[in-house]
């Protein structure tokens, strides 16, 4: 039985998150070379592993502090890498990459600050952040498959969710920081 604040690394869910991180390189290569078949296969595997890691973690009681960090890191690295590749292919505007990747870097830095404190606090993903990641994912897909009408929908939605989720994470970070220093 796992403790509430487990720092185990090699659990099935964490291995699935490591797999998602490892899939970023082939995914970027497939996107760069416009290999639609390879892109689809890797996206299906990554999406399935993302879905399964949370289900398995809860079912096998393998929720760990490491997993709470790995899952959102895998999401952020995947979306950020894809956006950067698409930007270099002149398919995504620089300003969009800047705000999405900038938000993710800010969240990661805040998480690192919280984690390196002596109590190893981890800022877990919240519901708004999970919705934002899904909106970003749909936006990224609209650029990968070059579907203009979906880009027109998901780019503004992504910008809105950057703002909403940034506010939500900042509020949570300041609240946690305030409670830990009090």
N, C-alpha and C positions, 0 to 999 in steps of 0.2 A: 504494500500500500504506500503510495506516494505521500510525502508530507505536503502541507499546504504551500510551502515555499521551497520547492525542490529545484536544485541547480543541476540536475542530471543533464548530460549532453546527448548521449546515445540512446534516445528513445525512438520508437517508430515514427511518431509525428515529426520529431526534429530531423530525422534522416530524410523524410519527405521534403522538409523545408530546405535542407542542404541540396537535395536533388533539384528543386526549383531554382536555386541559386546557380547550380552547375549548368542548368539548361539555358541560362542567359546567353552564354557565348555562342552555342549553335543557333539559337534563335536570332541573335544579332546578325550572324553570318548569313542565315537564310533570308532575312529581311534585306540585308545589304545587296544580295545577289538576286533579289526578286524571285526567290524559290518559294512559290506559294504553297506547294505540296509539303515541303519541309517545314515551313512556317506553321501551317495548320496542324501537322502532327505534333510538333513541339508545344504549340499552344494547348492542344488537347491534353497532352501529358502533364503540362504545368498546371492547367486548370483542375484536372482530376486530383493531382497531388495536393493542391491548395485546399480543395474541398475535403479530401480524406484526412489531412493532418489534423484538422480541428475535430472532426468526427471521431477519429481514433483516439486523440488525446482525451476527449471527454469519456468515451466508452471504456478505455483501458485505464482511466485515471492517471494519465501520463502528462498532465498539464504541468509544465515547468517554467521557471523564470527564463531559461534559455529559449524555450519555445515561444514565449510571449515576445521575445525580441526578434527571433529568427523569422517568424511568419511575416510581420510587417516589413522587416528588412528585405526579405525576398520579394515582396510586392513592390516596394519602392525601387529596388535595384532593377527589377524587370521593367517596370513602366518607364523609369528614367532612362535606362539603356535603349529601349525601343524608341523613345521620343528623340534621343540624341542621334541615333542612327537615321531616323526619318528626317530629322532636321538637316543632317549632312547630305541627305538625298534631295533636299529642297522640297520636301513634302509636308513639313510641319514648320510653322513660323518660330523664330528664335524666342520671341516674347512668351509664347505658350510654354516652351521648354523651360524657360527661366522661372516662370511662376510655379509650375508643377514641381520641378526638380528643386527649386529654392525652398518651397514649403516642406518637401521631404527631407532636405538637408537640415532645415531648422528643427524639425521634429526629431530626427536622429540625434542631433547635437543635444537637444534638451533631454532625450532619453539617456544619452551617455552621461551627462552631468548627474542625472538622478541615480544612475546605476553605480557610478564610481564612488558615490557617497558610501560611508561605512555601512549603511543599512541595506545596500544593494537594491534600492527601490527601482522597479521597472514600471514605466508608464505604459500600460496596456492599450491596445487599440480600443477605440470606443465605437459606438454604433454609427455616429456621423462619419468617422474616419473610414469605416468599412463601406459605407455607402459611397463615399468619395472615391475609394479605390475601385469600386465597381464602375462608377461613372467614368473615371480615368481609363479603365480597361476598355470600356465600350468606345470611348473617344479614340484610343489607340487603334482598336480594330477598324474604326471608320477610316483611319489614315492608311493602315496596312492594306485594306481592301479598296481604298480610294473611292469611298462612297460619299459623295459631296453632300447629299441631303442629311446624312447622319452626322457628318462633320458640323454642319450648320446647327444641329441640335446639341451635340455633345460638347463642342468647344465652349459655348456659353455656359452650359451646365457645369462643366469642369471648372471654369473660372468661379462660378458661384460657390461650388463645393470647396475650392481652394480657400476662399474667404471664410465660409462657415466652419470648415474643419480646422482651419488655422486658429480661428477664435476659440473653438472648443478645446483644442489641444493646449493653447496658451492659458486658458482659464484653468484647466486641469493641472497643468504644470505649476502655475503660480499657487494654486490651492495646496497641492502636495508639498511644494517647497516651503510654503508658509507653515503648514502643519508640522513638517519635519524640523524646522528651525525654532519652532515655538517651544 
